[in-house]
C-alpha cells in the first residue's frame, strides 16, 4: 500500500523544523515506517545544490534560483520520495513545492503561471497528501530566528521579503485548501503539538 506524503512549510522562524521530528515520531508511534527528508536537499546532488542556493556569497537570477530548486526536487522525487512512497513509507518533508511558490514566486517575483508549469512538469503525478503551513508574521519569525549560526541567503533578506513570502504561502493555501492546513504558529508549542497529534490520528485512520 502506498505511503503518505506530508510536507511542512512556513517562513524562516515559523518553527516548522521544531515540530518536524516530533511529528515524525508521532507517526512512528502509530507503527508507520517514516522517512524524514528536506528541500532543497535530500540526495547527494540535492545537498550540493542546497549549498549553492543557501550560500550568502552566491548571487543569481531569480529564475536560475527557481530552476535549481526544481532540479534538486526532480532528483529528490526520483531517488527518495517516490521509491519510499511505493514501499509504503510515510515521507515527512521539510519544505516542498509550496516553498518555491512562496520564496521564488512571492519573495523574488517569479511568474506564478511559470511556476505552475514547472510544478506540472516536474511532479504532476506526485502531490503531498497533507501540507502543514506554520503561519506567523515576519515580525514574530524574526524574533525567533536563531543567532547561533550565520544566516543563509534567504534568512538575510529584509522583512518586506518575508511579508511577500507569507502572502504567497497564504495564497497557495487558499488555492489548495483541501491539501494545505494552516497552523497558527504563534501559539505555544504544547498547543501546536496537540493539534498535530489530532492530525496524525486522523491521517493514520
Secondary structure, 3 states (H helix, E strand, C coil): CCCCEEEEECCCCCCHHHHHHHHHHHHHHCCCCEEEEECCCCCHHHHHHHHHHHCCCCCCCHHHHHHHHHHHHHHHHHHHHHHHHHCCCEEEEECCHHHHHHHHHHHCCCCHHHHHHHHHHHHCCCCCCEEEEEECCHHHHHHHCCCCCCCCCCCCCCHHHHHHHHHHHHHHHHHCCCCEEEEECCCCHHHHHHHHHHHHHHHCC
